[in-house]
Amino acid sequence: MPYSLALEKYQIVDWYEPLILIDPISRKKYLIRLKIDKAAQNIRTEIETVELPQTVSASSSALPKMTEVEIHFPLPSRDLREGEEYNNVIKGISETIEQLKHTAIFNTHVTFQITVHLSYDDDKVLEFPAIQPLNKKWNNLPSIHYYDYKAFENLIYTLDHNGDGTDSQVLLYDIMRSLFKEATNMRRDLMPCQTVAELKKDVCKIHALFTELKKIAHSSAFHDVANFELPFDTKPSARKFALAKRIEQGYDHKYQVQDIKYLNHIDRIDHGSYTMENYDNTYSYPVFFEITIATVKTFDIKNNFGRKLIKSVNNSARFSSAAFEGDYADTFRWMDDKEQKTLLSTESQTEIANIRFEQASGVDEMLTKMGYLKYSKSNYAGKTIVTKKHNSIILINLVSPIIKYENYGKSSFELDPFENIIADTIYALCKKDKNSRNKISQSLYDKQKKNNINGIGIIKQFTRDMLRERLKEIRLDPTIVRTYPWTVRGISYLVKDRLIKAGREEETIDQDTISGYVKDIVENEMHLKRKALGIYAAQRAQLYFDGETHPVTADDIEKLADYGTDLIIIEKEDIALSLTYYADEAGFAILNTRGFLVEYAETLSKLAHEKGCNVVILTDFDVYGLRIVFEQVPWIPRIGIDFETLKYFGLSRTDPTIQNKLSQSDLKEAAYKRLRRIFDEHAGVVLDNFCNAHGWPKQLTIDDNLAVYGPLLSEIAEYLRSNRIELNAILAKVRPEKFWKYIQDKVYALHRTRNYNRAIARPLADALDPEIVIEFKELFAQLKTLITDKGYNKFESEFQKVDGFIDVPKRRQEIKDKLMQIVADNKIVKQVIKKISSEINTILKEALDNYRHHYHSSSR
């Protein structure tokens, strides 16, 4: 930050001030500077170590009792201070000082000293002595909570303890204990290997170590939620006192705190902590949120104000107005006491559906609705309101290891995981009942959660949330529209997955209802076209290759059979559509059959195979999916979905978000018996297909194969009698990139080589034109358009009001002939043609003759 300020704001190109750390234990001073190599476009740190003189005693003020951090911020040069930008510069300095003061307010356990060098002989010093002692339970080592798996893996690969890239003798146990507090509670025998060098060679061991550290972090014996990762005491009595003192310090004692209210969400919920899901939906993270409302008295009536709101993320003040502001009118939702009592006392779904939620787009609006206005007199919703809540300084602070920022400046972040925490805690502190302990009872919380998830409108709300998240993702990365296209049916699986995870019973989720909500929400609420979100409607059976879609017709089979090194047959269109981006990169073709293969699709598969294409098939894991293969194309390896697929992704067949239990109406006994008969009568063919697709060792005879794998066929048949697993459910779990990796792994195991002449075609001759030829064609085309404009305008006028009918093909040809004659008769065109005929054509004809003669000579 100081370097950026110096270079970009104040044009100081030689800023070289270091970040200074003073360690009283080692008696060393560390000077850390940025080294920027503009030519190589990289940034590295340069660390200079200075030994503190032995003459400095441990009790001397020159040696701090704890680690001291010194940061230098730039000020503008004297020339800039005296120029036109003077006022803006002074404003910038004031904002920087204000942000540092606000950061000091939240960090009550740290002593701050801010020195401003306004001139050579004028220093302004602001002192903020520490008010709270360091929390004795706090461990200064980093926590694994601050890492997702990808960040942890990158950390492991960058470890270079020896400085020579070998790490051969560095014990993993020792280095982990120096890096993570969780490792201090980890037994040596739980380390997946002995040294860092061994760990770097095995990604599975890296993942195992990460998982073990996460387990320790979430164990009740290790992790004290009430003091999550915080170096200060979060008990309301201690925190309230410290913040009151810091507010007075921060405003140079211009204000006196008369009353202060404080609440954090851990104190509010009497049964535990909220957690947020990591982006891979695997690990949860603790969250701490606190709000303080201080009523202050000013010593000068001119300093009266309505409300000052100071926002902080991870104990660092935020000046951006975008922080804690959402994208939608209902970002924050809460119920008043009356509605909470209704929820607790009624079992009527109608009454629950009629419960009214208050809502706000951000913290600013929510506080305004609670009566904390920015000024003592203000216009709100068309009315002039005079608030009695004068001079309120409001502090909000959110602390969490994983916060997903929406831009590089960190001015805003994704609020979704924290919305309920923030709204609930703010409402609890602001509501009128000041004598209430403001605790949510366990029964109210449980009932609120249960009724929310089973409520009448919750399915639409989950669909709405899913679509809003999609829009956010596309704003951050517009290529998602291409790399991960959605279909309406695919969205229904994603929403269903979330609803089941949130506790809703599978039987109450109608996927057709979800599909019906999509169009309404996208077009009527978000005012977008579905295409803007990368949502596409279902189409008829087609072949996808190289960014183009081709209908499978009798006339085109011969041509389509030449497309793709490999042909992946997929019965579900939305799955095929979701994988086209990755198929194009690999040179694969995808044939979507939309169920059983029609005659043309079956013919295309055989012809492609005969022409050297590797062919495999993917179907749902149900009776019909297996019948598609074993009744129609048993010679094509079926690479999924089945139990092996679940094993590959580490998924469970009993997971309700994956396993779809068939209702009585879905149980087609005749279809099941037909599959059972195929298994019984053609067991050799079926097992041969399974062995090929999954690399199972084949036995010497069919009978031996049956002895080994026969029980598995019986298990599959029995499972599919009352269950099914759809391709959509797997894709919703793992997303297209991982699913495509599975396909490639399976295909590679079956076919090590492929003919890439089927995917990489020779460029057309026109694509090889030199720039001058391209320019000539463009200029000549423009000339022809200008020459024929007048002639064609006559035809347009003639066609505007035709009495009766005309022979369209005949008239088209007449128009073409007429316009060609106009071009041929043009003087400029004649000059161009003469030039081409006399010089260019002669050169080209001679060149062609020479090349043909050379080619025939070489052939002999």
C-alpha positions, -999 to 999 in steps of 0.1 A, spaced: 0 0 0 27 26 8 46 18 -24 14 22 -45 5 55 -28 40 69 -34 41 59 -71 5 63 -82 -8 91 -61 23 113 -53 46 104 -82 74 95 -59 94 71 -81 123 64 -57 102 53 -26 124 28 -7 111 30 28 110 -4 45 85 -23 66 103 -26 100 99 -54 125 117 -53 158 119 -86 177 128 -81 214 136 -118 220 162 -122 192 172 -85 196 170 -80 159 155 -55 136 142 -66 102 139 -41 73 117 -55 45 116 -38 12 99 -44 -21 122 -50 -51 103 -45 -84 119 -56 -116 99 -38 -143 118 -55 -171 111 -90 -158 77 -79 -145 81 -96 -111 81 -85 -74 102 -99 -46 111 -90 -11 145 -80 2 151 -85 39 179 -68 58 187 -79 93 202 -55 118 215 -67 152 204 -44 180 233 -31 201 241 -51 232 243 -18 251 205 -16 248 192 -33 280 160 -54 281 143 -27 303 153 1 279 125 20 261 145 15 229 137 -23 231 100 -30 230 85 -56 253 66 -72 223 72 -74 186 70 -39 171 58 -32 135 67 1 119 51 12 86 60 43 67 34 60 45 44 86 19 35 123 19 35 144 -13 66 164 -22 67 201 -14 61 210 -51 29 189 -51 17 204 -19 19 239 -33 4 231 -67 -32 228 -80 -36 194 -64 -30 208 -29 -66 203 -17 -69 168 -30 -36 159 -15 -46 172 19 -79 153 17 -59 121 8 -36 125 38 -66 130 61 -83 99 47 -52 78 53 -49 90 89 -86 85 94 -83 49 82 -54 42 104 -73 57 134 -103 35 126 -81 4 124 -67 13 158 -102 15 173 -109 -22 165 -75 -35 176 -77 -26 213 -49 -50 222 -23 -32 201 -5 1 209 -5 24 179 16 55 174 9 75 143 35 102 135 27 127 106 57 147 93 38 177 80 70 198 76 106 196 85 100 210 120 63 201 125 54 165 136 19 155 146 19 124 169 -12 104 177 -10 79 206 -33 49 211 -21 29 241 -33 -8 242 -64 -12 264 -70 -49 263 -43 -74 272 -35 -102 247 -59 -131 250 -39 -158 270 -56 -186 249 -45 -170 216 -17 -187 197 3 -165 174 9 -193 148 -13 -192 117 -43 -215 115 -52 -240 88 -86 -222 87 -69 -195 66 -61 -220 38 -83 -238 13 -68 -269 -3 -53 -252 -33 -36 -225 -12 -22 -252 11 -9 -273 -18 9 -242 -32 24 -235 2 39 -270 3 54 -267 -31 71 -234 -22 87 -247 10 124 -244 7 138 -247 42 173 -255 31 175 -227 5 187 -251 -22 154 -266 -33 162 -301 -18 145 -302 16 159 -338 18 166 -337 56 138 -314 68 114 -333 89 78 -327 80 67 -329 116 90 -301 127 82 -277 99 44 -282 102 46 -274 140 64 -242 130 37 -233 105 3 -242 119 -11 -241 154 -31 -272 147 1 -292 140 12 -286 177 -17 -309 186 -9 -335 160 8 -368 168 40 -376 149 25 -409 136 -3 -390 118 22 -373 95 18 -390 60 56 -391 55 89 -382 71 103 -353 51 90 -323 31 108 -337 0 87 -369 2 55 -349 7 61 -328 -25 62 -359 -46 28 -372 -36 -4 -351 -40 -24 -377 -21 -2 -373 9 -6 -335 7 -43 -339 7 -42 -364 36 -21 -339 57 -45 -310 49 -75 -332 59 -59 -342 92 -51 -305 101 -87 -296 93 -100 -323 116 -79 -310 144 -91 -274 137 -127 -285 140 -123 -307 171 -140 -293 202 -109 -301 223 -88 -278 202 -110 -251 188 -127 -227 213 -154 -210 192 -160 -182 217 -124 -170 212 -120 -179 176 -87 -168 162 -89 -135 181 -60 -120 202 -84 -101 224 -111 -111 249 -145 -111 232 -166 -112 264 -191 -83 260 -181 -66 293 -143 -65 284 -148 -57 248 -174 -29 254 -151 -11 279 -121 -13 255 -140 0 225 -155 29 245 -120 40 255 -107 35 219 -135 56 204 -126 85 228 -89 80 219 -96 78 181 -115 112 181 -89 129 203 -114 131 232 -137 154 212 -165 129 221 -174 114 255 -191 80 254 -222 82 275 -237 48 267 -224 18 248 -242 -14 237 -223 -43 223 -232 -77 209 -213 -104 189 -231 -133 173 -213 -159 194 -228 -144 225 -262 -141 208 -266 -177 197 -266 -199 228 -259 -232 210 -227 -227 189 -211 -209 160 -221 -203 125 -199 -217 98 -195 -209 61 -189 -234 33 -157 -233 14 -159 -229 -23 -153 -266 -29 -182 -274 -6 -159 -296 16 -148 -276 46 -165 -251 69 -149 -221 85 -158 -202 117 -171 -166 116 -171 -138 142 -192 -107 138 -196 -79 163 -215 -46 165 -211 -17 189 -234 13 192 -219 41 212 -240 72 221 -215 100 225 -217 136 238 -199 163 219 -183 193 236 -192 216 207 -227 217 194 -213 222 159 -199 187 160 -234 171 164 -242 144 139 -267 116 135 -246 85 129 -211 76 121 -207 41 107 -172 25 108 -169 -8 90 -141 -34 95 -132 -67 79 -107 -89 98 -100 -60 122 -90 -37 93 -111 -6 87 -129 -2 54 -135 32 38 -154 19 8 -191 25 8 -195 -8 -11 -184 -29 20 -213 -47 36 -236 -36 7 -253 -64 -13 -266 -66 -49 -302 -71 -40 -330 -54 -20 -333 -84 2 -296 -91 10 -304 -88 47 -337 -103 60 -349 -103 96 -381 -108 117 -393 -86 145 -403 -100 179 -440 -104 170 -432 -124 139 -407 -145 159 -434 -154 184 -458 -164 156 -432 -187 142 -426 -203 176 -463 -208 184 -479 -219 152 -478 -252 132 -499 -237 103 -480 -236 71 -503 -208 59 -495 -186 89 -458 -194 85 -460 -184 48 -476 -151 58 -448 -142 83 -434 -108 71 -397 -104 68 -380 -70 69 -353 -65 44 -325 -42 34 -299 -41 6 -270 -33 30 -260 -24 65 -265 13 59 -302 8 49 -308 -16 78 -295 9 103 -316 36 88 -347 14 91 -338 9 128 -338 47 133 -301 54 132 -300 81 105 -269 98 91 -283 132 103 -306 142 131 -332 153 105 -335 133 73 -358 124 44 -366 87 42 -391 70 20 -406 105 11 -411 115 47 -391 139 69 -380 120 100 -364 135 131 -345 109 151 -338 110 188 -308 87 183 -283 116 181 -245 111 178 -243 73 175 -209 59 165 -216 24 152 -188 -1 148 -192 -34 128 -165 -59 124 -165 -92 105 -137 -118 111 -134 -149 90 -105 -169 76 -119 -171 41 -135 -140 26 -141 -139 -11 -134 -104 -23 -151 -93 -55 -123 -70 -68 -85 -64 -63 -91 -33 -42 -110 -54 -17 -137 -27 -15 -165 -53 -16 -168 -90 -8 -193 -118 -12 -219 -114 16 -238 -146 10 -222 -168 38 -227 -140 64 -260 -124 56 -280 -142 83 -253 -136 110 -251 -99 102 -288 -92 100 -297 -112 131 -270 -96 153 -277 -60 142 -314 -64 147 -309 -79 182 -288 -49 193 -310 -23 177 -345 -35 187 -365 -15 212 -364 -41 241 -332 -28 257 -336 -50 288 -337 -82 269 -306 -105 269 -313 -108 232 -306 -145 232 -322 -167 206 -336 -198 223 -326 -232 209 -363 -240 202 -369 -208 182 -337 -212 162 -344 -248 154 -380 -241 144 -370 -211 124 -345 -232 105 -369 -261 100 -398 -240 88 -376 -219 66 -363 -249 47 -398 -266 45 -417 -233 38 -439 -228 8 -416 -202 -9 -383 -217 0 -378 -236 -33 -382 -205 -53 -359 -186 -29 -332 -213 -34 -336 -211 -71 -334 -173 -70 -302 -175 -49 -286 -200 -73 -293 -177 -103 -280 -146 -84 -248 -165 -76 -245 -175 -113 -247 -138 -123 -220 -129 -98 -197 -156 -111 -203 -144 -147 -195 -108 -137 -162 -120 -123 -154 -145 -151 -175 -140 -183 -160 -171 -199 -182 -193 -176 -210 -188 -200 -189 -208 -225 -170 -232 -202 -200 -242 -179 -232 -237 -198 -265 -246 -180 -298 -260 -190 -330 -255 -172 -331 -291 -162 -295 -290 -150 -304 -260 -127 -331 -281 -111 -305 -307 -100 -282 -280 -85 -311 -265 -65 -323 -299 -54 -288 -307 -41 -287 -275 -20 -322 -281 -6 -314 -316 6 -281 -304 21 -301 -277 40 -324 -303 55 -354 -305 31 -369 -339 25 -363 -352 -10 -399 -363 -15 -410 -326 -12 -388 -313 -40 -404 -312 -74 -378 -305 -101 -404 -295 -127 -414 -268 -102 -378 -255 -100 -376 -255 -138 -407 -235 -140 -393 -208 -117 -362 -203 -138 -378 -183 -166 -399 -162 -143 -369 -152 -120 -345 -145 -149 -368 -125 -171 -392 -109 -146 -371 -103 -115 -335 -101 -129 -347 -85 -162 -322 -106 -182 -324 -131 -210 -315 -167 -201 -286 -166 -226 -270 -138 -205 -266 -164 -177 -254 -191 -201 -288 -210 -198 -299 -228 -229 -331 -245 -238 -331 -282 -249 -327 -290 -286 -331 -321 -307 -304 -348 -310 -272 -335 -324 -235 -339 -328 -212 -312 -312 -178 -307 -327 -153 -278 -328 -178 -251 -316 -205 -261 -341 -238 -281 -338 -249 -305 -365 -282 -323 -368 -278 -360 -374 -296 -367 -407 -292 -394 -433 -276 -370 -457 -249 -359 -433 -239 -392 -417 -209 -398 -440 -195 -363 -433 -202 -364 -395 -184 -397 -391 -151 -379 -400 -154 -356 -370 -134 -360 -337 -106 -382 -326 -130 -397 -301 -168 -398 -300 -186 -396 -267 -222 -407 -269 -243 -391 -241 -280 -396 -237 -287 -363 -218 -285 -331 -238 -277 -308 -209 -247 -330 -199 -235 -329 -235 -239 -292 -237 -220 -287 -204 -190 -306 -218 -186 -291 -253 -160 -265 -242 -137 -293 -230 -145 -316 -259 -135 -288 -283 -101 -283 -266 -94 -321 -268 -107 -325 -304 -135 -348 -293 -170 -350 -308 -201 -354 -286 -232 -372 -299 -263 -364 -279 -290 -391 -284 -317 -378 -260 -324 -414 -249 -324 -445 -270 -303 -443 -302 -323 -438 -333 -312 -455 -365 -291 -426 -378 -272 -422 -345 -264 -459 -344 -253 -459 -380 -231 -428 -373 -214 -446 -343 -205 -476 -364 -192 -456 -393 -171 -434 -371 -156 -465 -354 -148 -480 -388 -131 -448 -398 -107 -450 -368 -127 -430 -342 -126 -441 -306 -162 -445 -294 -175 -447 -258 -209 -441 -243 -223 -424 -211 -258 -430 -197 -277 -426 -165 -273 -454 -140 -308 -468 -143 -327 -496 -161 -331 -476 -193 -295 -463 -193 -282 -498 -193 -307 -510 -218 -296 -483 -242 -262 -499 -243 -268 -536 -240 -298 -537 -263 -285 -513 -290 -247 -509 -289 -231 -536 -266 -199 -533 -285 -194 -496 -273 -177 -494 -239 -200 -479 -213 -178 -457 -191 -205 -446 -166 -225 -438 -146 -221 -467 -121 -205 -477 -88 -171 -472 -103 -179 -436 -111 -189 -429 -76 -157 -445 -63 -136 -423 -86 -152 -391 -72 -154 -404 -36 -192 -402 -36 -216 -424 -17 -245 -443 -34 -267 -436 -4 -262 -398 -6 -298 -384 -11 -285 -357 -34 -271 -384 -57 -294 -414 -52 -329 -410 -66 -353 -434 -50 -379 -445 -75 -415 -439 -65 -442 -465 -71 -452 -449 -104 -416 -449 -116 -411 -486 -109 -415 -502 -143 -414 -539 -135 -414 -549 -171 -384 -528 -179 -365 -542 -149 -373 -578 -159 -361 -570 -194 -328 -558 -180 -326 -588 -158 -331 -611 -188 -303 -593 -207 -280 -598 -177 -289 -635 -175 -289 -644 -213 -260 -621 -224 -239 -620 -192 -207 -627 -212 -212 -596 -234 -223 -574 -204 -193 -584 -183 -169 -580 -213 -182 -544 -216 -177 -536 -179 -142 -552 -179 -132 -531 -210 -147 -499 -197 -132 -501 -162 -100 -520 -167 -112 -551 -147 -90 -581 -153 -107 -606 -176 -108 -642 -166 -98 -671 -190 -134 -682 -198 -169 -667 -196 -177 -690 -167 -147 -677 -148 -158 -642 -155 -193 -650 -142 -178 -666 -111 -158 -634 -103 -182 -606 -115 -216 -623 -115 -225 -612 -80 -218 -576 -90 -243 -579 -118 -269 -591 -93 -261 -562 -70 -265 -537 -98 -298 -552 -109 -312 -552 -74 -300 -516 -68 -316 -503 -100 -349 -520 -92 -357 -492 -67 -330 -465 -73 -314 -445 -101 -284 -422 -103 -286 -396 -131 -257 -380 -149 -271 -346 -138 -267 -354 -101 -230 -363 -106 -223 -332 -127 -240 -310 -101 -216 -325 -75 -183 -322 -93 -188 -296 -121 -178 -300 -157 -140 -298 -154 -137 -327 -130 -163 -347 -149 -144 -342 -181 -112 -353 -164 -130 -386 -155 -141 -391 -191 -105 -385 -204 -91 -409 -178 -115 -436 -189 -110 -430 -226 -72 -430 -223 -73 -463 -204 -93 -478 -233 -75 -461 -262 -39 -448 -257 -36 -434 -292 -59 -414 -315 -58 -400 -350 -57 -362 -347 -61 -358 -384 -98 -362 -376 -97 -330 -355 -70 -308 -371 -80 -301 -407 -59 -284 -433 -66 -247 -434 -87 -236 -464 -68 -218 -492 -86 -185 -485 -73 -185 -449 -37 -185 -462 -41 -153 -482 -14 -126 -476 -25 -93 -462 -23 -76 -496 -46 -102 -512 -71 -99 -483 -71 -61 -486 -76 -64 -524 -106 -86 -519 -122 -63 -493 -116 -32 -515 -130 -49 -546 -161 -61 -526 -167 -25 -515 -163 -13 -551 -189 -38 -564 -214 -28 -537 -211 9 -546 -214 2 -583 -245 -19 -579 -263 1 -552 -283 22 -577 -294 -8 -598 -305 -29 -568 -325 0 -553 -347 -2 -583 -355 -38 -576 -362 -31 -540 -388 -4 -550 -403 -28 -575 -407 -57 -549 -422 -35 -522 -458 -38 -534 -462 -68 -558 -497 -75 -571 -500 -113 -570 -471 -137 -571 -437 -140 -588 -413 -168 -595 -387 -161 -568 -358 -184 -579 -362 -170 -615 -362 -134 -603 -332 -140 -581 -312 -153 -611 -323 -123 -632 -312 -99 -605 -278 -116 -602 -272 -115 -640 -282 -79 -642 -259 -68 -614 -230 -89 -627 -234 -71 -661 -233 -37 -643 -200 -47 -626 -185 -60 -658 -193 -28 -677 -178 -5 -651 -147 13 -664 -127 9 -632 -135 -28 -630 -124 -32 -666 -90 -16 -658 -86 -39 -628 -94 -70 -648 -70 -59 -676 -42 -55 -650 -50 -89 -635 -52 -107 -669 -20 -92 -683 3 -95 -653 -10 -114 -623 -27 -142 -641 3 -149 -662 26 -151 -632 1 -175 -614 -3 -198 -644 34 -202 -648 39 -209 -611 11 -235 -611 27 -253 -642 61 -254 -624 46 -268 -592 26 -294 -610 56 -305 -631 78 -307 -599 51 -327 -581 47 -353 -610 85 -357 -612 87 -363 -575 59 -389 -577 78 -409 -603 
